[in-house]
Amino acid sequence: MGCIYSIIRAGAALVLGVVIFVGFLFFLILNNFSDKLLSADFYKDTIAAEDTYDRIYDEVLVDEVLVDKTQELLGDIQVVSHQDIVDLLREILPPSYIQAQVEGTIERTIAYVKEDVDELGAYIELAEPLRNVKPVMFAYIDGLIDELQVEDPGISGCSAAAVTGLAGRYVDKFEALAGGEVPTTIPSLKALDRVCRQLVFASAFDLLLVSSNLDAGTTQLLRNNREELRTPFEAGDTLAMLKVSARLLAEPLMDKAIDRVREDLSAGDRFDLIHQIAEWDPDTSEAQIRADLDAGREWISRARSFGEPTTLIMVIGGAILMGLLYFPLLTGMLRGPGMALLITGGVFFVLGKVAESEVPDRLTDLIETSADKVSDVPPSVTELGGDILISFGSQLTNGFAGPSLTLLILGAVLLGASFFTLPIKRFIPFVK
């Protein structure tokens, strides 16, 4: 009879050991994954820690693959230097604005995962930045015009040939502006007398209207605003004239660039991240991505419903029941749960340390492999996204070792105490 009881007790102890092991596994998962994954601050802090909002300007928006999109954001105006590009993008699309948009997307995503909303709204609002393009770029053009060299027109009289030649030089400057290029030099109007300026303007304006480099819309805009351009021209204010002409000639160019940006946006000038990912990866679709996200949300919901209290009951309750299997033998009551807790804590402590060292490397390999399969993703986006993902992975695994070490120590204490039960028995008369 005693032999059968020992076998049953050993089997029950094994089952309870499995319960403790599984319960603690789910506790770690829920404690380290769910609590962090469902915390908007976890994402916000991690993204900020990777210097993301500066790297967007310094790395992503100046990526060669994205140069066309960046040029469109700059209104197709030719920018002098790399630093100017970065500075202008910061004005058009301020870091604080990007951060607010990203954090808004994070909060909407958390609401989606928690099932507070039915559809994931992962998008960046670009209506305000698009409104910033023209004022920022015109201010930039004005700054370049203020710095350009006003040169001698090189004519002594105002003959027909001189007027035609000088008018052609001004037309060249105007056509450059229409193409988004700010000239570095321009003939001085102040050096001409008023009658000569009138003749040059009339000739230059007529030549400009028949220029093959201007589209019909720009030509009509010039006709409608002839007087606005004539006034500073005939007054001899060279720089003011050039600034007026820049607005008349470059604005249609900017409008077209902004329209091209809007072609990739959804309603309300929103840059939809899910739609863009589907565009980058020809092997998937937006519908498939959303279906996968819905499936993932369902699994998270099931895990949340399982709950941390349940996992703690499995661990604590399993240890107590295992101890009761050996009642009234105090040595067994301490040693059985102690071994179970010690082994469980030890296993997960080791796994946690291994994960802390291996997860970043594995994620790096995964990102590089995925990037090779999706060739349309810009390298800078892959690198930045990879750094953020690796940071996420590292933080998620960092929480394994602490609780595991605590459980390991508790198991060691119980196991150690099982060898020194004699003093304890004096205070608990119903155990042996």
Secondary structure, DSSP 8 states (H G I E B T S, - for coil): -HHHHHHHHHHHHHHHHHHHHHHHHHHHHIIIIIHHHT-HHHHHHHHHHTTHHHHIIIIITT-GGGHHHHHHHTTT---S-HHHHHHHHHHHS-HHHHHHHHHHHHHHHHHHHTTSSSS---EEE-HHHHHHHHHHHHHHHHHHHHHSEEE----SS--HHHHHHHHHHHHHHHHHHHTT---SEEE-STTS-HHHHHHHHHHHHHHHHT-TTS-HHHHHHHHHTHHHHHHHHHHT-HHHHHHHHHHHHHHHHHHHHHHHHHHT-BTTTEEEHHHHHHHH-TT--HHHHHHHHHHHHHHHHHHHHH-HHHHHHHHHHHHHHHHHHTTT-HHHHHHHHHHHHHHHHHHHHHHHHHHHHHHHHHHHHHHHHHHHH-TTS-HHHHHHHHHHHHHHHHHHHHTTHHHHHHHHHHHHHHHHHTT--HHHHTT-TT--
